[in-house]
Amino acid sequence: MKKISKKKLIGLIASLAIAGSIGVSKYNRSHDFGGWIDEDGDCQNTRQEVLIRDAEAPPTLSEDGCKVIKGLWNDPYTGEIFTNPKDLDIDHLVPLKNAYISGADQWDKEKRVKYANYLGNDYHLIAVKASENRKKSDKGPEKYLPPKKDYQCQYVSDWTKVKNEWKLSINSEEAKTILKICNQEVVNY
């Protein structure tokens, strides 16, 4: 990974459309974004692909090779180690509802499904402790930050990259939080 300066992070934030908080009455997660898909047809859906990618060592797969049954994962949000994939959720770094109210409501279904299952980098979807992901829910960084302090700047930097890559808006509270968290740090990019 490359390093990103605070100046570059400010530039990324500045390139995002600033939007106020708006309510979404029509949001329906399963209808709007669908579920996990098997985009490459190898019998492993997106959840399984992320579990394989994020494992510290090659994980144990089911007999048919379609499902991860055991492995070793280090949750970046908490720093905890896990061996049972059932203890993990796959987190959309920018949650689906947040993406929806930040511009994804204007996308067609195909693009929303692509967003929900995007494997083009290692930060859009990540394996994290299930209860921590549920605690985060659909919150932005102004309302949720991972408890592992030394990961928070990386988290908000990755948040900004996702918003930028998908041309999603950011609200002023998100922007303020991101800059506050990464005040003097240089982060991985």
N, C-alpha and C positions, 0 to 999 in steps of 0.2 A: 504494500500500500504506500501511496505517496503521502507526504505531509501537507496539511493545509494550514495556512496562516489565518489569523483572526481577520485580516483584511480580505482574504479570499472568501471566508465564511460570510462576512458582511456583504460582499458582492453577490453571493448566492442568494442571501435573504433579500437584498435590494432588487434582484431580478424577478422575485415572486410578486404576484398581485396581492396587495393587502386588502383583505375583506373583513367586514364586521362579522360578528356572530349572527348566524341566521338559523332559524329552526327548520327542520325537515319533517314534513308531515307524511310524505309518501315513501319514506325509506323502508325497504324490506330486504334485509340482508340476503336471504336465500334466493329471492326473486331477482334482485338487482345484480348480484355477483355470482350466484351459483355456488357450487361446492368445489372440492378438490377434483382435479381432472388428471388424466394420464396423457399428457400432451405428446410424449414421444412413443407411446404404445408399447412400453416395456413391462406393463402390469404394475408399475409402481406409481401411485398417484403423487401429487405435489407434496403432501405430508411426508410420505415415505422418502421422496427425493431429498427433502430438507433434512430429515433425520439422518440419512446416509451422509450427506454433505457435511453436516455440522458435528458428526461423531469424531471423537478424538482419535479413534482407530477404526478400521473397518468393522461395522457392526454385524451381528448375527442376524441372518434373514430366515424367513420361513422356508420350508422345504421347496416351495414353488418359486422362491426368490422375490415374491411380491410385497412382503411385509417385514418391517424391522421388528424383531422380537427381543433384542438385547443389544446393548452397546454402552458407550461411555460418552457422556456429554457434560460440558461445563457451561452452565447457564450464565451468560454475560450480565444479566440483570441482577442476580443475587450472588454469583460466584460459587453457588452450590454445584456439587457433582451428582449426576444421575446415571443410573444403569438401566432403568426400566422406561421404555418410551411412553408408557401409559401415564407417567408422571409429568410429561411434557406437552405443551401446546405449541403449535406453530403460530408465532405472532406475526401479524402484518404490522411492520414497524409503524407505518401510518395506517391506523385502523380503517377498515372499510367504511364505516359511517363517517369518520373524519374526512376520508377521501371524497365521499359522496357529497358532503356539504361544502367541500372545497373545490368542487368542479366536476367530479365524476358523475354527478347527476345529469350532466350534459352529454356524456358519452353514450355510445350504443352498447348493447348487452355484450357483444363480442369483446370490446375493449375493457369493460368492467371485469369480465371473466379472466382476461389476460392479466389485468392488474392483480386480481385475487390469487393468481397462480404463478406470478412472475418469478422466474429463476435466473434472470440475467445478471445478478450480482449476489453477493453473500450477505447483504444487509436488508434487503426488502422483506424477506421472510426469514425468521430465525427461530430455532428451537429454544424455548424458555420454560421455566417452571410453570406448570399449569395454573396454580393458584395466583402467581404473580401476574400472568397474562390476564386473568379474569379481574384482578384488582385494577389493572390498567384499563381494561374494557375499551371504550372508544375515546378515551381522554387524550388530549394533546399534551405537550411538555409543560404547558402552563399549569396543568392540574395533576400530572403524573410524571415522575422521574424514577428510573430504576434505583433501588436502594443501594446498589454498589456505587459509591461516590466516584471512584476513579474511572467509571464507565460512562458517567452522565454526559460529559462533553462529547464523547464519541457518539452517544445515543442521539443527542440533539443535532450533531453535525450530519449523521446519517439521515435523520428526519428531514433536514433541509435538503439533502441530496435527493431523497425520494420525491419530495414536493416539487423540486426543480425539474427532475427527469420527467415527471408526469404532468408538468404545467398546472399544478394545483395551487390554489391561493393559500395564503397564510394570514392569520389574524395578528393584530398588533401585540396581543399578549404572548402569543407563540414567539414572535420575533424578539420581544424584550427578554423572555426567558432564555432563549437560545444564546443571545449575546451575554447575558448575565452568567450563565453556566460556563461558557467558554471564554470568559473575560481575558485571561492571559495565556490560555493554552494554545498549543499547536497540536492539531489532531490528525489522525490518519484519514487519508482521502483516497 
